[in-house]
Amino acid sequence: MLFKELKTIVGAKYVILEDYYLPVYLIKPDKQMKIIQLWHAAGAFKKVGYSTVNTKFGPAESYLKVIPVHSNYTHVYVSSGNIVPNYAEAFNMPPERIHPLGIPRTDFFFEEQAHEKVIKSIKEDHPIITSDRVIILFAPTYRAADSQKESSVDFIETLKALSNAIRDDQLIVYRPHPYLVNESMSSLGDLTNVLVAADRSINEWMLVADAFITDYSSAIFEYALLERPLAHYVPDLGEYENSRGLYYPIGTISDGALLKNIDELVNWTRNRQKNEKWDTSRMIAFTFSNKKNTSQKIVEHFLGRVGGQ
């Protein structure tokens, strides 16, 4: 499929991406073509691209000589000026082509009318989600497999342990990474207080969540905009840092609680209540230079209409 798309790409004036996309790295773009990388993540959390060269997770130098990944971008948009150097390293490109105008995903968090519609729809589709129940959203990041496997943590077993320990008025909503929806999910079917949420985007599920738990997912930065409790469950922190790596220590970029074993996870989860406020001001200030109307600002920028002119 990807190779078939090469014909379309070669004739395009604009190619807009939000993730790794092999065909772009295999062509010699026309000088007039704009290849725009929006990326799909706020902040700079787990390492990607050239930042992972010769690690267990990342590409070998010999591979990059054949396929120069993340090459040919003319514009890259990131959430903050603080992280431009990290993306310059990750994409092996000049920082001058990396623009901290924000990421389009944050626009959704300031569309209040859309929120009401989404919340109503989720509750209609999932009657188990009620106004008096404390909803804990659990959404770990993508984990590689086989030779690139970053760690041995098993989140299915973690969910089973949580199911046995949480309060009767609590519900775990498990949002697996889209690349990791597989047959292992079926073992969660008998857990009446765990909802496997394979439908909808994670940002939509955030709206009904009273608290959010992840490991190394940048989704935590977007959830921070809601100023609700958040936490990192990282029993494999040392293993993950050695096999893939993080751009910053978690505590320097996140206001989330750091939970390193199942007991800490259970205790933190059991203490969650409805309508809790959580101070995320520090992480928001570091991660976001701009949060509203980001899509419009980005389009105006790459069309050369900066300021809406």
NORLIN-V284782 format. One record per backbone hydrogen bond with DSSP energy under -1.0 kcal/mol. CO is the residue of the C=O (numbers start at 0). NH is the residue of the N-H. Records with the same first field share a line. If there is no record, write none. Layout:
CO: NH + NH
This chain:
0: 4
2: 5
4: 8
5: 9
8: 11
12: 33
14: 35
16: 37
20: 23
21: 24
22: 25
29: 32
33: 14
34: 73 + 74
35: 16
36: 76
44: 246
47: 50
48: 51
49: 52
51: 54
58: 53
59: 63
60: 64
62: 65 + 66
66: 68
67: 70
74: 36
75: 98
77: 101
78: 288
79: 82
82: 86
83: 87
84: 88
85: 89
86: 90
87: 92
89: 49
93: 96
94: 97
96: 75
98: 77 + 100
102: 105
103: 106
105: 108
106: 109
107: 110
110: 114
111: 115
112: 116
113: 117
114: 118
115: 119
116: 120
117: 121
118: 122
119: 123
120: 124
121: 125
125: 128
129: 132
133: 170
134: 209 + 210
135: 172
136: 212
137: 174
144: 147
145: 148
153: 157
154: 158
155: 159
156: 160
157: 161
158: 162
159: 163
161: 164 + 165
166: 169
168: 133
170: 135
171: 194
172: 137
173: 196
176: 179
181: 184
182: 185
183: 186
184: 187
185: 188
187: 190
190: 193
192: 171
194: 173
195: 197
200: 204
201: 205
210: 136
211: 230
212: 138
213: 232
216: 219
217: 220
218: 222
219: 223
221: 224
222: 225
223: 226
226: 277
228: 211
229: 256
230: 213
231: 258
233: 236
235: 239
236: 240
237: 241
238: 242
239: 243 + 244
242: 56
244: 46
248: 251
249: 252 + 253
256: 231
258: 233
260: 264
261: 265
262: 266
263: 267
264: 268
265: 269
266: 270
268: 271
279: 283
280: 284
281: 285
282: 286
283: 287
292: 296
293: 297
294: 298
295: 299
296: 300
297: 301
298: 302
299: 304
300: 303
304: 307
